[in-house]
Amino acid sequence: MVRAVAKFRWDRALFGGPPVTLIAVSLACALLLALGMGVFFGLSTAGIGQCSVRY
């Protein structure tokens, strides 16, 4: 009984709950995405820099 109520509350908080949860999840996803893109661009730029120095 308690687990069902907790699960229901968790689902409601994720999907139909207050927008604060949605905003927090969106911010976390955006932060991770920005971090991944920054690492990717940093590595690719460093690789391009090394290649241009080498040749």
C-alpha positions in Angstrom: 0.0 0.0 0.0 2.7 2.5 1.0 4.8 1.6 -2.0 1.9 2.1 -4.4 1.2 5.5 -2.9 4.9 6.5 -3.1 5.1 5.3 -6.7 1.9 7.2 -7.6 3.3 10.4 -6.0 6.6 9.9 -7.8 4.9 9.4 -11.2 2.7 12.4 -10.5 5.7 14.5 -9.6 7.4 13.5 -12.8 4.5 13.8 -15.3 1.6 15.7 -13.8 3.1 17.4 -10.8 4.2 20.9 -10.1 6.2 22.6 -12.9 9.2 23.0 -10.6 10.1 19.3 -11.1 9.8 19.7 -14.8 12.0 22.8 -14.8 14.6 21.1 -12.6 14.7 18.1 -14.9 15.0 20.3 -18.0 17.8 22.3 -16.5 19.7 19.1 -15.5 19.3 17.8 -19.1 20.4 21.1 -20.6 23.4 21.2 -18.3 24.5 17.7 -19.2 23.9 18.4 -22.9 26.0 21.6 -22.7 28.7 19.8 -20.8 28.9 17.1 -23.4 28.9 19.5 -26.3 31.6 21.6 -24.6 33.8 18.5 -24.2 33.1 17.4 -27.8 33.9 20.8 -29.3 37.0 21.2 -27.0 38.4 17.8 -28.1 37.7 18.5 -31.8 39.2 21.9 -31.6 42.3 20.6 -29.9 42.6 17.9 -32.6 42.3 20.5 -35.4 44.8 22.7 -33.6 47.3 19.8 -33.4 46.8 18.8 -37.0 47.3 22.4 -38.2 50.5 22.7 -36.1 51.8 19.4 -37.4 51.3 20.2 -41.1 
